[in-house]
Amino acid sequence: MKRLIFLLFLLFPILIFSQNFDYKNSFENISNWIEINNEKAKLEYINKLKVTHSNECFFNFFNLNEFFIIDIDRDGLKDILITGDCMMDAGLTAIYRYNGTYFEELLKVNGKIHQVSDYDSNLPFSFTLNNYGCCGGFDNVLEKYILVLENGSYSYKLQSRENFVFETEFPETYFKKPIAFKTVKEKYNLRFSPEIDDTSAIARPYNAYGNTVWIYPSNSIGFAIAETKDKTGRIWWFVKMDNKTAKGLEYTSEVGTNSKEPTFSLGWISSNFVEKIE
């Protein structure tokens, strides 16, 4: 298992673009990972964690339904996942691995789990959380985490960040494989819906109109993962735009609270005036 976890970390940049894309909430899959469901037994186990972490907000605002006893690394020992509100706007997610003697904190970040990996007795627990925009913000950030083993120590590594505005319309179906492309026209609009709308008022703490999320310069790289056709016959792609490649959009590193890595941005672009990257 330890070798497998290390190999997964090495392969993850390849796996992330060969996956079946789906942004629907799948947190209900956590039920397949649960090791203890009985409330009394669950509480007794959680009290072991409380001995060393009693001041954490999830104990100060205790909600048993936000605690899950799972085995994250398939070593036969029971670990603890906490994900919930914790009296915070964006929520909180924390993971504690039991090493046979005490609980090690592997992760504590803002946001609540949005997607859970399918259960596999040979694979470690991985997940995507949603770091909700709060305090006047309007961007959500989806963050993918995978368990890794480095120098004998376990930790959860952030693999990608994808931001989207609240109004984003997600596709129902996705491509089996993404289409890589680059923009060839200056000022290419990424929109939250598959239509041209530059006049409708939108809810922001300032005067804002239209469905444009970001404006990309030429030579920005993205990945199309779905498409649709509007009433005019225009083909729209649902895309992940790589903001590291977009000059002037590096400030997307300021989106979210868990990392300073530039995000990918999700939204719709016209499939015109782009060049496919083979």
Steps between C-alpha positions, in 0.01 A plus 500: 500500500781744584660449158161540332433831675840632388440390140158666497665829589745466210225412253242752613588776249429244226188359664337838552455553126393143422221494757126501437409861571203558727441788738186370670505459875586140592556537874247220559778260390651550846257234624709236319810601698347509849648256753285591805136606472367430848474839673621381841800313358575792270496749788729279710752491216479875437572562871848355440564792265355747749775414751758686289284733287230621741536867403417450132187677373334170408497410869398848613204484257459123513281326243535121491362490146806689376736222622572189293706197605675367189825328403673747271807291412353147525742398778226350718506786753210739536553867420280808547363736236320820602320712242228752575415856596703536821333844535705625201360651179701269274491201736795285603647161409757317714649149482675316783684174437534252786853355500431240769602732785346841435324706232715692250346807338541456124285788381297795628362739238203724430212352303270199511538177307314506168609173338633173640699239310327171422576238763779259409659276764838545329495878457532781756228754574506808276251782462410842362384776732311818424656808657194724487531869426407697809498847645391668177696261277331331206755235397489140614821299477500124445818347642612145427704318768676165490684307773876472448790337684829690505803419714294267716230758576144524371336823391226623272627695199303758307502391136290765326281805565202587281298815563151581376247772577169418669301546178698245297287261294661155500449251214303179541751292304873528436755392240682173560825685437573873526593707196806716561501839327638852510325828432608687185303820549556777753233554767336159490204484741443214742130504592296329771228393253513390132372824347611854428354727766664834567201687644319301772561624854665244730524488878831652605606750770549748212325579170553201273339391175522200271626144541872554443718353776853570374647644180793301358782622276625308197711187560311410817473122534185315595334158490152451354309232691142539370303686235154628412332693218299818554190609306714681242697184424812620677704219661605571857768309687500452876865544591770497766721802430857474629558839659874441529513543122286815490705818531327732742288232669766374740306678776257207506746376764305733730181298450425273796674477836690169500770563240673769297520288185325654196174322424351343194179690421181323393252648254385523139676635191406508134688229311586756230843662486681230695777273380502136604821370653574151373 
